[in-house]
């Protein structure tokens, strides 16, 4: 069994240990602690580079010029 906790180190207390014991009982467990890096926003250049494989994948797709994409989006966003 595996369970992931993501908490601030200041929140580690006896209650946390009790909740771990409640989940795992008396089984042997391994505890790994690692920093969680905050995700930084991607730059326009990075977004462009990430989109290239998608653009290449759909390069031969033809969209009907009469297709109203705004109407389709409105249907989804009801």
N, C-alpha and C positions, 0 to 999 in steps of 0.2 A: 504494500500500500504506500502511496505517496501523497503528501499534502504540502502545499506551499503557503507560507505565511509571508506577508510583506508588511512590516511594521517599523516604526521609528525605534531606534535603539533605546530611547528614553522611555518607551512604553513596555519594555521587558520587565516583567514582575512575576510574582508568585501565581497570579491568575493565568498568565500565559502558560506557565509550566503545568498548571492544573488542566488547562484545555488540551495541551499536548498529551498528557496522561489519559484524559478522557477519550481522545481519539485513538491512541495506540495501545492503551492498557499497559501491560507489563512486558510487551515485546521489546526486543533490542532494536534501537533506532540509530540513525546516523544524522547528525545535525551539521549542515554546511551553511556558513554565513558569508554573504558577499554584498558588496556595495551595489546599490541600484542607481544607475546613472540616469539622470533626467534626460528625456528625449529632447533634442534641440530641433527647432524648425529647419526644414530643408530649404536650401537656396533655390532660386529659379533654375540655375544651371543643374543642380542635383536632381530636381524634379524632371527637367528635360531629359537628362541621361537615363533616369528610371523609366521614362515613357517610351524611349526608343524601341525596346523589344515589343511593346504593345503596338506601336505604330507599324512596325515591320510585320507583325502577325496579321494585321487587318488591312494591309496595303492594297489588297485586291478586292476589298469589299466595296460595292457600289450602293449608295443610299439614294432612294427615290427622291428627287428634288421636290416633289409634291408632299412629302411627308412632313407633317406639322409636329416637330419635336417639342415645342412648347405645350401643345395640347396633351401630348403623351406624358410629359412631366407633371402637368396639372392633374391628370388622372391618378398618377402614383402618389401625389402629395395631398390627397383628399383627407 
